Structure formats: C-alpha cells, structure tokens
C-alpha cells in the first residue's frame, strides 16, 4: 500500500527572512540539502510513495526556480504554483489534495522537519482498513508545539495548539484515509476553526467528534528545524547519522 505525499511550502518563512535568510524556507540548506529534501525523504524512506505534490508560491518559482529545484531531485513530482499565501497549511494542503484522483491514503508533510518512521507502512495499512486519520509525534514539554490529548485508555481524544496537553507534541506529518476525506473535512473545518490560522492538526478534532478513529504513532527520531534556533541545534550534529539514513 502506497501513500500520496503532499508537501505544502507556499508560506513566507518570516522567521528566517527576519534572521537575514534570503531564500524561501524550503530552499534553506541543512548538510548541503534543501529543507524539502529532508521532509520528502522522511516519508520516502519509510513507506512507498505514489503521487508527490508540492504546493509552492508562484513568486518563488519566478525568483528562485523552486519548481526546478524540486524536479531536479524528484522528476515525477507535480508542482502546483499559487499566487498568494493561504490562511494556513490546512488550506495549502487542500490545494494539493484536490489534484489527487486516486483513493490511496494521503500524507501532508511540512517541509521544515525530518524523521525516521519505521511504523509508517503499518500506519498507512491501518488507514486502508478504515482508520480516518493518524498523527505522528515526539516527546516534548515546550508550549511552542501542537499537542495530542489522550483519553484514559491512551487513545487520541483531540489536539490543542500551544498547550502542553500530554507528553506528545505533534510532528508536522498528517495522515488521512484519502484525499476526498481530507477535502471534505477541510470544507467543514474552515467554517469553525477557532484559530486565526488553519492548522492541519485542528482538523483531527472534527474526525474524533464524528466518532472516527485517529491513530497516534510516536517517532523514534524527530529533527525540527522550523526556526533559526532549531536549525542551529540540528546543524550542530550529523542529521543523516541521527536519522540512521544511508547516503543516496
């Protein structure tokens, strides 16, 4: 069973630009490779990938050839260029999801982290058997992340933004049964989202409220480089070795 991979990377990356970085965040390099490579390989090295869709800003195509950078590494990828920054990753993701016509599970993966997910085959298979969605996460205690809420039985009871509701922060890789499920969920979520930004993690609350099953999987290794400070910490180590990846 394969998964469709959507990489939303049409944001401004304001924290990096304010720190003096002149290229879009997906093109910032870590150990000689752009951010989007690390995010893409995190999924590709963990499970089979069917379609790959990258959603980018048209201005980044014109000024930085971001489409060519992606296609140079992933010739079969589809690039969708949009004119404006959306209201959040959830909306950017739905632009990619609407381009998918098969009924395979979907992974929407942020471009500013990397992970080792040996369970991903099993997680995708669970979606094919009927789970509506799945979250992956890592142990944390800082209120800068989204968090999973757990019930007494250890099942996912919901998600919350910037509040430490459990030992598990949500990593930016979100799994859904298929593209149709994601698009339908987004259309309802955008009308009732309590936040100014449309966070993908918040969409899982609607699934749970409807009685659907959302699985949770803990990542053994997770590297976050979504801010300049986080990137400095990751650069201080060998990310390939930390992830257990062989050179390709």
Buried (B, 14 or more C-beta within 10 A) or exposed (E): BBBBBBBBBBBEBEBBEEEEBEBBBBBBEBEEBBBBBBBBBBBBBBBEBBBBBBBBBBBBBEEBEBBEBBBEEBEEBBBBBBEEEBBBBBBBBBBBBBBBEEEBBBBBBBBBBBBBBBBBBBBBEBBBEEBBBBBBBBEBEEEEBBBBBBEEEEBBBBBBBEEBBBBBBBBBBBBBBBBBBBBEBBEEBBEEBEEEEBBBBBBBBBBBEEEBBBBBBBBEBBBBBBBBEBBEEBEEEEBBEBBEBEEE
